[in-house]
Amino acid sequence: MSGVLVQAALPTARAVRWRPGLALTGVLLVAVVLGRAADRSVDAVLVVAAAGLAATVVAGLQDPAADLLAAVPVSVMRRRVLRLALVGAPALATWWLLDSLSTTTSSGPGPLLALTATGVAVAVWAPTRRAVLVGASTPVVLFALHRVLPTGTASDVVGRWLTDPWWVLAIATLLCVAGRRR
Amino acid sequence: MTTTHTVPGTLLATTGITKRYGSLTAVDDVDLAVGRGIVGVLGPNGAGKTTLLRILATVLAPDRGSLSLLGLDPASPAARTEVRRRLGYLPQSPRLYTGFTPLEMVDYVAILKEHTDTARRRREAASVLEAVGLGDRMHKRIRTLSGGMQQRVALAAALVGTPDLLVLDEPATGLDPEQRIALRSVLAETAARGCVVLSTHNTAEVAALCQQVLVMDRGRICWSGTPAELAGEAEGRVWESDAEEPTALRSWLTGPGTRRHVGTPPAGAALAVPTVDDGYLLVTRLAR
């Protein structure tokens, strides 16, 4: 099975839409470089990067040929894991690059991983037709709600991906595993 | 791995399979037993053909009933994987990676069908593309191909790996008459060693291709038999005249300008030789 996934990696990577992620990376890099040049904190850019990159990674699950591939022996879960690995690795590298360019002390990649896992969990459990769209929107919605909601319980709950990212990552991963047969 | 016991020679069998979407019963208590050959599934839009084919292709699990494909029960994950190794599936209106070439697309599907010998896999991908008449286009980008050619790429993807069970949802969509005839040869080859189940709205296709016909309506199989038997259902019940006929279940104006009727002919009516179309119309009207 691993041989199949190794052989499938290159064509799968070619099937992924990379342009949105590349565009986002470009914008984030410019924002960090400009922030640094102006001697301003780029914390907010890193938070935006976590949400944007997480959305991009989840969007990478979108497979236009999913119907044609619905009855192949390599399960949809394995194909999704392959796509996550292919899209997730450069997203993580981008995040580390942005982090290394910032001058502030980083909270680590926890928020990025937590938002990505949450988006994937939503994509796994959402109704099939719009699953990836809903999952990819989730990191952005959580980010926006955290910014918009007034300080309080709701804001605290929505912002767990920022304050307790590893717990969120663990719970979302469990949800993904529980929904693996969907 | 779970195996099921069916009549010898049966490649596909279902017992009481049912699939519901909320309050809609898409497939209702369907029993089937199919051996080697080509089976055509006819039926009006919304009859449940696509849902039935998705179940037969292991894409959807039925809510109720049992299923045996190639002697295996796909309810078990290991058996389902084994069935999929020997299965080709063409969904309705499939989408492809338009940046790929047909060869790359079919090769990719072959990889996911666990064909890991690269040289052999490439040869087979090229061979199925030749078989569907795309030998000269296999290195062009899919986005530059017509709709009919893209449909043939998807068909080639279903054919790769010489499947024993081929499930095709409206395979002739977008194909011109020449391509349809080529498709018949390709399917006949597969049917010689296994089972082909296809859904279609085209009764002429069924008459030319299939050994067995199933007519579905409202999720149920309301008729099954050979194409000749389906045409025979309308024996003595098809006539032509110049005027409207109140006793007809269905009437339509033909090319030469006469009216063709299906139903109970009046005394002295000029009976016509029935076709599969007539039989289908009669069967689906009577089922309602």
Boltz contact constraints between the chains, C-beta under 6 A:
constraints:
  - contact:
      token1: [A, 3]
      token2: [B, 116]
      max_distance: 6.0
  - contact:
      token1: [A, 4]
      token2: [B, 114]
      max_distance: 6.0
  - contact:
      token1: [A, 7]
      token2: [B, 111]
      max_distance: 6.0
  - contact:
      token1: [A, 8]
      token2: [B, 111]
      max_distance: 6.0
  - contact:
      token1: [A, 11]
      token2: [B, 108]
      max_distance: 6.0
  - contact:
      token1: [A, 15]
      token2: [B, 97]
      max_distance: 6.0
  - contact:
      token1: [A, 64]
      token2: [B, 95]
      max_distance: 6.0
  - contact:
      token1: [A, 65]
      token2: [B, 95]
      max_distance: 6.0
  - contact:
      token1: [A, 65]
      token2: [B, 96]
      max_distance: 6.0
  - contact:
      token1: [A, 65]
      token2: [B, 97]
      max_distance: 6.0
  - contact:
      token1: [A, 67]
      token2: [B, 91]
      max_distance: 6.0
  - contact:
      token1: [A, 67]
      token2: [B, 94]
      max_distance: 6.0
  - contact:
      token1: [A, 68]
      token2: [B, 94]
      max_distance: 6.0
  - contact:
      token1: [A, 68]
      token2: [B, 154]
      max_distance: 6.0
  - contact:
      token1: [A, 68]
      token2: [B, 157]
      max_distance: 6.0
  - contact:
      token1: [A, 70]
      token2: [B, 59]
      max_distance: 6.0
  - contact:
      token1: [A, 71]
      token2: [B, 57]
      max_distance: 6.0
  - contact:
      token1: [A, 71]
      token2: [B, 58]
      max_distance: 6.0
  - contact:
      token1: [A, 71]
      token2: [B, 59]
      max_distance: 6.0
  - contact:
      token1: [A, 71]
      token2: [B, 84]
      max_distance: 6.0
  - contact:
      token1: [A, 71]
      token2: [B, 87]
      max_distance: 6.0
  - contact:
      token1: [A, 71]
      token2: [B, 89]
      max_distance: 6.0
  - contact:
      token1: [A, 72]
      token2: [B, 112]
      max_distance: 6.0
  - contact:
      token1: [A, 72]
      token2: [B, 113]
      max_distance: 6.0
  - contact:
      token1: [A, 73]
      token2: [B, 81]
      max_distance: 6.0
  - contact:
      token1: [A, 73]
      token2: [B, 84]
      max_distance: 6.0
  - contact:
      token1: [A, 73]
      token2: [B, 85]
      max_distance: 6.0
  - contact:
      token1: [A, 73]
      token2: [B, 114]
      max_distance: 6.0
  - contact:
      token1: [A, 74]
      token2: [B, 112]
      max_distance: 6.0
